[in-house]
Amino acid sequence: MDKIQLPIKNFSKQQEIFDSKAMYKIVVKGRRFGLTKGAANDFIKSALERKFKKGLWVDTINANIDKYIERYFMPTLKLLPSNVWNWRKQAGMIEIVDSYIDFRSADKPENIEGFGYDKVFLNEAGIILKDEYLWNNAIRPMLWEYKAPAVVGGTPKGKGLFYELAERGKDKNQPNYELFHFTTFDNPYLDAEHVKKEMIDMPEAVVQQEIYAQFLEDSGVVFKKVSDVCVAIPRKSIDGHLYVIGVDLARVQDYTVLAVYDRSTNEQVYQDRFNKLDWNFQKEKIRTIAKLYNNALCVVDATGLGDPIVDDLLRSGVSVLPFKLTNQSKKEIIEKLSIWIEQRFIKMINLAETVTEFNNFTYDISSSGNIRYNAPVGFHDDIVVAHALAVWESQPIMKARSQSEISRVREEYLRQQTTYGTDAENYEII
């Protein structure tokens, strides 16, 4: 392959990463630094030079992978003789000479397990490593057979596993790790003056994180101490109790989620999560669960496809409150749920998928300062939305005073009445 000359050349700071001899190259970088393009160049060049056999590229979602193939790989590969390379789209694999690169999304890390690789690239690490299972259970074991080098890179998204790996890269006593830190301005092909103008009206936290690639405390974290409220257990309905069900309806690859709360205690008592079911089956399931829980009120996401579902449920006798999700209304229900979790006004059932989704849930800030709440790209927020819809129609539980507390208050009231006369109500009890 030495005779094939390709216009593949990373700029110097890009190339520093791929020239490193460290096993784990941790790359913390600002937006538009050029890591993804650099990784594509390195894979092609290394394959032509027969430096690896089995490569793996992990990204957020398949849609992003398709874009990277089209924009970063294909223009270069098409300069090669057609018998040298092959893009097998159905298999998600590029073959170059004697090497191949598997492309996998991080949304189902268990699907990556079972293979060994001698070259690995993890893109958008700030997002995909929010699920620690991906790194600890899926990726690391597949590197052991070949002692494979891995580039783990992305823009920070709060402190988590990616931050921990970056800290390891700073530690001189951990030679397997090396940290690379680059800002947006380290890309020599970007117009630096234009970026600086854009920064003027951006929130400072966004500038520090997205441009200067700084790990910020709790950046993007919406729900704090979720595990503290995940102490409820599933329960059957109780006669005389009122229940509310938050229903987030599926959107293509998403899940329909039902979160049932006892309005007498604000404790979650039931949860169901399913996808790829016919709408008629979904409506029947909602009707059945509502009936089981004393004809519970169903707060249903009525956005888009939800409208006809709401109409059908109403006609069948289900008590339904339709809720239109907009940026503003979603912001309101998410912020109420966040406060209620922080104040421990509710208790949730301890389910692994619930804890993971709540911990992954994040926000971003537009250049105009507007907050948008969403799951990271490649993840789901159906469970979060279902809980938020249920809590939106809930009220805090007021703790009744004990008899001794009532007696003390009454005693103080009578004392003041004696002291100040019959107009004691004009005086504050202290």
RODO-2510 file (C-alpha; in nm, 4 decimals, decimal comma):
residues 430
     n   res          X          Y          Z
     1     m     0,0000     0,0000     0,0000
     2     d     0,3045     0,2269     0,0108
     3     k     0,2399     0,3306    -0,3510
     4     i    -0,1003     0,4785    -0,2684
     5     q    -0,0683     0,8461    -0,1909
     6     l    -0,3671     1,0085    -0,0225
     7     p    -0,4256     1,3660     0,0963
     8     i    -0,4534     1,2496     0,4573
     9     k    -0,2811     1,4858     0,6931
    10     n    -0,3923     1,5838     1,0412
    11     f    -0,2804     1,9182     1,1781
    12     s    -0,0111     1,8933     1,4436
    13     k    -0,2286     1,8948     1,7558
    14     q    -0,4626     1,6370     1,6048
    15     q    -0,1715     1,4131     1,5234
    16     e    -0,0254     1,4370     1,8758
    17     i    -0,3141     1,2196     1,9932
    18     f    -0,2624     0,9367     1,7464
    19     d     0,1172     0,9373     1,7799
    20     s     0,0919     0,8768     2,1548
    21     k     0,2095     0,5360     2,2812
    22     a    -0,0254     0,5378     2,5815
    23     m    -0,2868     0,2634     2,5943
    24     y    -0,5677     0,5050     2,6880
    25     k    -0,5513     0,8425     2,5187
    26     i    -0,8058     1,0700     2,6898
    27     v    -0,8932     1,3709     2,4748
    28     v    -1,0826     1,6582     2,6391
    29     k    -1,1609     1,9112     2,3696
    30     g    -1,3762     2,2100     2,2815
    31     r    -1,6434     2,1992     2,0159
    32     r    -1,5213     2,1907     1,6550
    33     f    -1,1640     2,1058     1,7507
    34     g    -1,1565     1,8371     1,4791
    35     l    -1,1207     1,5133     1,6769
    36     t    -1,3751     1,3174     1,4704
    37     k    -1,2157     1,4044     1,1367
    38     g    -0,8729     1,3317     1,2817
    39     a    -0,9863     0,9875     1,4009
    40     a    -1,1300     0,9027     1,0577
    41     n    -0,8032     1,0027     0,8919
    42     d    -0,6062     0,7937     1,1404
    43     f    -0,8189     0,4830     1,0858
    44     i    -0,7778     0,4995     0,7076
    45     k    -0,4053     0,5693     0,7212
    46     s    -0,3415     0,2974     0,9837
    47     a    -0,5381     0,0421     0,7797
    48     l    -0,3375     0,1190     0,4655
    49     e    -0,0191     0,0795     0,6681
    50     r    -0,1501    -0,2507     0,8148
    51     k    -0,1113    -0,1251     1,1728
    52     f    -0,4301    -0,2959     1,2980
    53     k    -0,6723    -0,5720     1,2000
    54     k    -0,9885    -0,5205     1,4029
    55     g    -1,1066    -0,1657     1,4679
    56     l    -1,4041    -0,0329     1,6628
    57     w    -1,5696     0,3101     1,6454
    58     v    -1,8341     0,3839     1,9134
    59     d    -2,0630     0,6865     1,8853
    60     t    -2,3874     0,8242     2,0249
    61     i    -2,6393     0,7058     1,7645
    62     n    -2,6374     0,5381     1,4249
    63     a    -2,7590     0,8550     1,2529
    64     n    -2,4387     1,0348     1,3574
    65     i    -2,2270     0,7416     1,2439
    66     d    -2,3868     0,7520     0,8984
    67     k    -2,3004     1,1224     0,8715
    68     y    -1,9383     1,0632     0,9703
    69     i    -1,9049     0,7820     0,7145
    70     e    -2,0456     1,0050     0,4432
    71     r    -1,8503     1,3205     0,5314
    72     y    -1,5196     1,1974     0,6733
    73     f    -1,4561     0,8494     0,5317
    74     m    -1,6144     0,8287     0,1862
    75     p    -1,4442     1,1312     0,0210
    76     t    -1,1046     0,9782     0,1007
    77     l    -1,1950     0,6144     0,0372
    78     k    -1,3275     0,6986    -0,3091
    79     l    -0,9743     0,8045    -0,4030
    80     l    -0,8583     0,4464    -0,3454
    81     p    -0,8851     0,1627    -0,5978
    82     s    -1,2301     0,0052    -0,5610
    83     n    -1,0829    -0,3366    -0,4774
    84     v    -0,9003    -0,1949    -0,1729
    85     w    -1,2025    -0,0964     0,0349
    86     n    -1,5680    -0,1841     0,0928
    87     w    -1,8463    -0,0158     0,2929
    88     r    -2,0902    -0,2786     0,4217
    89     k    -2,3720    -0,0541     0,5391
    90     q    -2,6023    -0,3270     0,6725
    91     a    -2,3233    -0,4706     0,8847
    92     g    -2,1982    -0,1253     0,9894
    93     m    -1,8464    -0,2117     0,8772
    94     i    -1,5756    -0,0599     0,6571
    95     e    -1,3119    -0,2963     0,5152
    96     i    -0,9774    -0,1494     0,4061
    97     v    -0,7131    -0,3867     0,2694
    98     d    -0,6822    -0,6544     0,5432
    99     s    -0,8468    -0,4487     0,8194
   100     y    -1,2031    -0,3713     0,9201
   101     i    -1,3729    -0,1092     1,1370
   102     d    -1,6973    -0,1900     1,3189
   103     f    -1,9223     0,1113     1,3833
   104     r    -2,1526     0,0787     1,6845
   105     s    -2,3871     0,3131     1,8726
   106     a    -2,3657     0,3431     2,2504
   107     d    -2,7393     0,3264     2,3214
   108     k    -2,7260    -0,0515     2,3696
   109     p    -2,3775    -0,1283     2,5052
   110     e    -2,4599    -0,4951     2,5628
   111     n    -2,4726    -0,5360     2,1832
   112     i    -2,1030    -0,4444     2,1619
   113     e    -1,9888    -0,7183     2,3994
   114     g    -1,8297    -1,0445     2,2915
   115     f    -1,5679    -0,9166     2,0491
   116     g    -1,2004    -0,8282     2,0655
   117     y    -1,0353    -0,5300     1,8956
   118     d    -0,6847    -0,3970     1,8493
   119     k    -0,7820    -0,0328     1,7801
   120     v    -1,0717     0,1589     1,9415
   121     f    -1,2168     0,5096     1,9203
   122     l    -1,4900     0,6397     2,1532
   123     n    -1,6496     0,9603     2,0278
   124     e    -1,8544     1,2083     2,2371
   125     a    -1,7200     1,0553     2,5571
   126     g    -1,8791     1,3267     2,7703
   127     i    -2,2169     1,1892     2,6621
   128     i    -2,1752     0,8164     2,6078
   129     l    -1,9710     0,7551     2,9264
   130     k    -2,2589     0,8785     3,1401
   131     d    -2,3492     0,5111     3,1163
   132     e    -2,0515     0,3627     3,3028
   133     y    -2,1530     0,0117     3,1944
   134     l    -2,0346     0,0971     2,8433
   135     w    -1,6754     0,1474     2,9574
   136     n    -1,6427    -0,0922     3,2492
   137     n    -1,8432    -0,3876     3,1177
   138     a    -1,8388    -0,3561     2,7386
   139     i    -1,5289    -0,1698     2,6182
   140     r    -1,2429    -0,2416     2,8588
   141     p    -1,2682    -0,6230     2,8522
   142     m    -1,2549    -0,6282     2,4720
   143     l    -0,9178    -0,4497     2,4800
   144     w    -0,7410    -0,7038     2,6991
   145     e    -0,6740    -0,9716     2,4358
   146     y    -0,4715    -0,7419     2,2110
   147     k    -0,3729    -0,4790     2,4704
   148     a    -0,5433    -0,2465     2,2262
   149     p    -0,4956     0,1309     2,2326
   150     a    -0,8117     0,3385     2,2763
   151     v    -0,8786     0,7050     2,2042
   152     v    -1,1534     0,8325     2,4358
   153     g    -1,2530     1,1846     2,3424
   154     g    -1,5242     1,4462     2,3632
   155     t    -1,6447     1,7720     2,5132
   156     p    -1,7051     1,7631     2,8925
   157     k    -2,0637     1,7263     3,0164
   158     g    -2,0302     1,7682     3,3909
   159     k    -1,8154     1,5494     3,6112
   160     g    -1,8444     1,1748     3,5797
   161     l    -1,6502     0,8821     3,4383
   162     f    -1,5019     1,0914     3,1567
   163     y    -1,3718     1,3359     3,4193
   164     e    -1,2274     1,0454     3,6182
   165     l    -1,0421     0,9160     3,3120
   166     a    -0,9090     1,2667     3,2456
   167     e    -0,7782     1,2838     3,6021
   168     r    -0,6033     0,9512     3,5496
   169     g    -0,4401     1,1015     3,2429
   170     k    -0,2884     1,3737     3,4614
   171     d    -0,1420     1,1236     3,7053
   172     k     0,2233     1,0463     3,6273
   173     n     0,1876     0,7230     3,8246
   174     q    -0,0637     0,5874     3,5727
   175     p     0,1431     0,5578     3,2538
   176     n    -0,1315     0,3688     3,0683
   177     y    -0,3281     0,6949     3,0556
   178     e    -0,2356     1,0188     2,8817
   179     l    -0,4454     1,3345     2,8848
   180     f    -0,4782     1,5698     2,5896
   181     h    -0,6607     1,8986     2,6414
   182     f    -0,7550     2,1258     2,3524
   183     t    -0,9865     2,4235     2,3172
   184     t    -1,1934     2,5199     2,0160
   185     f    -0,9213     2,7717     1,9296
   186     d    -0,6681     2,4915     1,8807
   187     n    -0,8257     2,4137     1,5438
   188     p    -0,6192     2,6228     1,2984
   189     y    -0,8919     2,6079     1,0334
   190     l    -1,1598     2,7831     1,2390
   191     d    -1,2131     3,1581     1,2214
   192     a    -1,1099     3,2521     1,5763
   193     e    -1,2492     3,6057     1,5527
   194     h    -1,5902     3,4742     1,4521
   195     v    -1,5910     3,2328     1,7463
   196     k    -1,5012     3,5175     1,9840
   197     k    -1,7942     3,7238     1,8558
   198     e    -2,0273     3,4283     1,9098
   199     m    -1,9016     3,3964     2,2673
   200     i    -2,0120     3,7492     2,3624
   201     d    -2,3761     3,6583     2,4278
   202     m    -2,3187     3,2994     2,5418
   203     p    -2,3530     3,2155     2,9152
   204     e    -2,0149     3,1933     3,0860
   205     a    -2,0695     2,8316     3,1914
   206     v    -2,1367     2,7318     2,8301
   207     v    -1,8227     2,9115     2,7105
   208     q    -1,6072     2,7389     2,9725
   209     q    -1,7478     2,3958     2,8928
   210     e    -1,8075     2,4007     2,5178
   211     i    -1,5236     2,6283     2,4029
   212     y    -1,2527     2,5843     2,6659
   213     a    -1,3402     2,2219     2,7508
   214     q    -1,3564     2,2644     3,1272
   215     f    -1,5226     2,0105     3,3560
   216     l    -1,7808     2,2055     3,5540
   217     e    -1,9366     2,0848     3,8771
   218     d    -2,2881     1,9499     3,8128
   219     s    -2,2864     2,0946     3,4617
   220     g    -2,5978     1,9701     3,2901
   221     v    -2,7138     1,7766     3,5976
   222     v    -3,0889     1,8179     3,6455
   223     f    -3,1786     1,5600     3,9104
   224     k    -2,9622     1,5406     4,2199
   225     k    -2,9601     1,2562     4,4733
   226     v    -3,2049     1,0460     4,2755
   227     s    -3,1005     0,7316     4,4613
   228     d    -3,2127     0,8921     4,7890
   229     v    -3,5773     0,8858     4,6770
   230     c    -3,5662     0,5477     4,5011
   231     v    -3,6938     0,3622     4,8074
   232     a    -4,0552     0,2809     4,7118
   233     i    -4,1738    -0,0702     4,6322
   234     p    -4,4455    -0,1772     4,3880
   235     r    -4,7899    -0,1955     4,5501
   236     k    -5,1419    -0,2943     4,4507
   237     s    -5,4181    -0,0360     4,4710
   238     i    -5,5749     0,0440     4,8089
   239     d    -5,9473     0,1056     4,8414
   240     g    -6,0226     0,4724     4,8891
   241     h    -5,6858     0,5932     4,7563
   242     l    -5,6578     0,8172     4,4514
   243     y    -5,3918     0,7484     4,1893
   244     v    -5,2379     0,9392     3,9002
   245     i    -5,0597     0,7902     3,5992
   246     g    -4,8032     0,9800     3,3937
   247     v    -4,8115     0,8441     3,0376
   248     d    -4,5361     0,9261     2,7868
   249     l    -4,6289     0,7794     2,4495
   250     a    -4,3706     0,6175     2,2214
   251     r    -4,2182     0,8020     1,9290
   252     v    -4,0840     0,5469     1,6749
   253     q    -3,7796     0,4019     1,8591
   254     d    -3,8770     0,5441     2,1979
   255     y    -4,0713     0,3713     2,4746
   256     t    -4,4201     0,4196     2,6087
   257     v    -4,3909     0,4544     2,9867
   258     l    -4,6591     0,4432     3,2562
   259     a    -4,5607     0,5768     3,6007
   260     v    -4,8313     0,5308     3,8667
   261     y    -4,8303     0,7350     4,1884
   262     d    -5,0484     0,7102     4,4991
   263     r    -5,1768     1,0649     4,5474
   264     s    -5,2305     0,9983     4,9190
   265     t    -4,8606     0,9377     4,9821
   266     n    -4,6826     1,0634     4,6653
   267     e    -4,5156     0,7226     4,6372
   268     q    -4,4736     0,5467     4,3063
   269     v    -4,6501     0,2104     4,3106
   270     y    -4,6155     0,0794     3,9543
   271     q    -4,4162     0,1282     3,6350
   272     d    -4,4379    -0,0231     3,2886
   273     r    -4,2156     0,0414     2,9882
   274     f    -4,2623    -0,1050     2,6418
   275     n    -4,2113    -0,0282     2,2737
   276     k    -4,2961    -0,1545     1,9264
   277     l    -4,6518    -0,2391     2,0326
   278     d    -4,9535    -0,1672     1,8160
   279     w    -5,1424     0,1442     1,9297
   280     n    -5,4518    -0,0641     2,0091
   281     f    -5,2489    -0,2813     2,2467
   282     q    -5,1000     0,0289     2,4077
   283     k    -5,4423     0,1862     2,4606
   284     e    -5,5740    -0,1368     2,6113
   285     k    -5,2774    -0,1566     2,8477
   286     i    -5,3337     0,2034     2,9627
   287     r    -5,7050     0,1328     3,0181
   288     t    -5,6260    -0,1821     3,2166
   289     i    -5,3709    -0,0168     3,4462
   290     a    -5,5967     0,2857     3,5045
   291     k    -5,8832     0,0554     3,6049
   292     l    -5,6597    -0,1500     3,8364
   293     y    -5,5641     0,1677     4,0218
   294     n    -5,9139     0,2840     4,1072
   295     n    -5,9829     0,4502     3,7709
   296     a    -5,6711     0,6638     3,8047
   297     l    -5,6329     0,9984     3,6339
   298     c    -5,4039     0,9586     3,3310
   299     v    -5,1908     1,2606     3,2440
   300     v    -5,1011     1,1830     2,8834
   301     d    -4,8493     1,3447     2,6533
   302     a    -5,0879     1,4634     2,3821
   303     t    -4,8194     1,6056     2,1528
   304     g    -4,8493     1,5012     1,7882
   305     l    -4,9548     1,1348     1,7736
   306     g    -5,0848     1,1605     2,1287
   307     d    -5,3960     1,3567     2,0279
   308     p    -5,5935     1,0683     1,8705
   309     i    -5,4804     0,8336     2,1501
   310     v    -5,6223     1,0744     2,4083
   311     d    -5,9511     1,0949     2,2169
   312     d    -5,9809     0,7156     2,2023
   313     l    -5,9057     0,6775     2,5741
   314     l    -6,1637     0,9422     2,6642
   315     r    -6,4285     0,7692     2,4525
   316     s    -6,3566     0,4413     2,6300
   317     g    -6,4218     0,5973     2,9712
   318     v    -6,0650     0,6563     3,0921
   319     s    -6,0126     0,9730     3,2969
   320     v    -5,7574     1,1574     3,0848
   321     l    -5,5863     1,4932     3,1222
   322     p    -5,4064     1,5737     2,7929
   323     f    -5,0770     1,7588     2,8253
   324     k    -4,9060     1,9326     2,5331
   325     l    -4,5286     1,9202     2,5583
   326     t    -4,3573     2,2369     2,4370
   327     n    -4,0145     2,3689     2,5320
   328     q    -4,1779     2,5874     2,7975
   329     s    -4,4234     2,3310     2,9383
   330     k    -4,1532     2,0628     2,9468
   331     k    -3,9278     2,3046     3,1337
   332     e    -4,2026     2,3619     3,3920
   333     i    -4,2814     1,9967     3,4625
   334     i    -3,9133     1,8947     3,4702
   335     e    -3,8235     2,1734     3,7136
   336     k    -4,1119     2,0793     3,9449
   337     l    -3,9998     1,7156     3,9384
   338     s    -3,6403     1,8193     4,0085
   339     i    -3,7445     2,0266     4,3111
   340     w    -3,9670     1,7506     4,4448
   341     i    -3,6840     1,4977     4,4219
   342     e    -3,4403     1,7349     4,5899
   343     q    -3,6940     1,8094     4,8669
   344     r    -3,7850     1,4384     4,8914
   345     f    -4,1534     1,5074     4,8367
   346     i    -4,1847     1,1815     4,6389
   347     k    -4,0581     0,8252     4,6507
   348     m    -3,9790     0,6287     4,3351
   349     i    -3,9420     0,2564     4,2733
   350     n    -3,5758     0,1572     4,2574
   351     l    -3,5423     0,0344     3,8984
   352     a    -3,2064     0,0333     3,7186
   353     e    -3,3471     0,1873     3,3999
   354     t    -3,5107     0,4668     3,6028
   355     v    -3,1943     0,5590     3,7914
   356     t    -2,9850     0,5504     3,4734
   357     e    -3,2264     0,7686     3,2773
   358     f    -3,2616     1,0259     3,5571
   359     n    -2,8843     1,0451     3,6037
   360     n    -2,8283     1,0851     3,2290
   361     f    -3,0955     1,3505     3,1833
   362     t    -2,9413     1,6869     3,1108
   363     y    -2,9953     2,0330     2,9703
   364     d    -2,8264     2,2656     2,7295
   365     i    -2,8364     2,6414     2,6981
   366     s    -2,8887     2,8197     2,3702
   367     s    -2,6850     3,1242     2,2773
   368     s    -2,9843     3,3367     2,3811
   369     g    -2,9799     3,1831     2,7276
   370     n    -3,2848     2,9558     2,6934
   371     i    -3,2690     2,6245     2,8807
   372     r    -3,3723     2,3084     2,6962
   373     y    -3,4208     1,9839     2,8897
   374     n    -3,3551     1,6557     2,7088
   375     a    -3,1806     1,3229     2,7282
   376     p    -2,8340     1,3266     2,5679
   377     v    -2,8218     1,2259     2,2028
   378     g    -2,8654     0,8503     2,1779
   379     f    -3,0446     0,8120     2,5109
   380     h    -3,4110     0,8157     2,6150
   381     d    -3,6113     1,0436     2,8447
   382     d    -3,9458     0,8596     2,8379
   383     i    -3,9278     0,7514     3,2029
   384     v    -3,8384     1,1023     3,3184
   385     v    -4,1281     1,2575     3,1249
   386     a    -4,3784     1,0004     3,2552
   387     h    -4,2771     1,0768     3,6154
   388     a    -4,2886     1,4505     3,5479
   389     l    -4,6424     1,4255     3,4084
   390     a    -4,7620     1,2309     3,7140
   391     v    -4,5972     1,4686     3,9606
   392     w    -4,7368     1,7716     3,7769
   393     e    -5,0851     1,6716     3,8936
   394     s    -4,9742     1,5902     4,2486
   395     q    -4,9773     1,8037     4,5623
   396     p    -4,7316     1,8048     4,8542
   397     i    -4,8393     1,5936     5,1497
   398     m    -4,8992     1,8199     5,4502
   399     k    -4,7802     1,6659     5,7728
   400     a    -5,0488     1,6785     6,0407
   401     r    -4,9488     1,8203     6,3783
   402     s    -4,9303     1,5748     6,6634
   403     q    -5,1628     1,6219     6,9609
   404     s    -4,8727     1,7458     7,1727
   405     e    -4,7859     2,0102     6,9095
   406     i    -5,1496     2,1231     6,8965
   407     s    -5,1619     2,1443     7,2739
   408     r    -4,8511     2,3634     7,2878
   409     v    -4,9893     2,5993     7,0229
   410     r    -5,3248     2,6229     7,2020
   411     e    -5,1509     2,6820     7,5356
   412     e    -4,9500     2,9696     7,3855
   413     y    -5,2636     3,1153     7,2267
   414     l    -5,4507     3,1095     7,5601
   415     r    -5,1532     3,2695     7,7363
   416     q    -5,1447     3,5560     7,4858
   417     q    -5,5228     3,5964     7,5040
   418     t    -5,4933     3,6402     7,8816
   419     t    -5,2049     3,8842     7,8442
   420     y    -5,3390     4,0995     7,5631
   421     g    -5,7158     4,0637     7,6031
   422     t    -5,9770     3,9407     7,3568
   423     d    -5,8023     4,0930     7,0540
   424     a    -5,5138     3,8482     7,0826
   425     e    -5,5536     3,7610     6,7153
   426     n    -5,3859     4,0930     6,6346
   427     y    -5,0604     3,9718     6,7869
   428     e    -4,8155     3,7246     6,6362
   429     i    -4,7494     3,4081     6,8358
   430     i    -4,3725     3,3810     6,8849
***
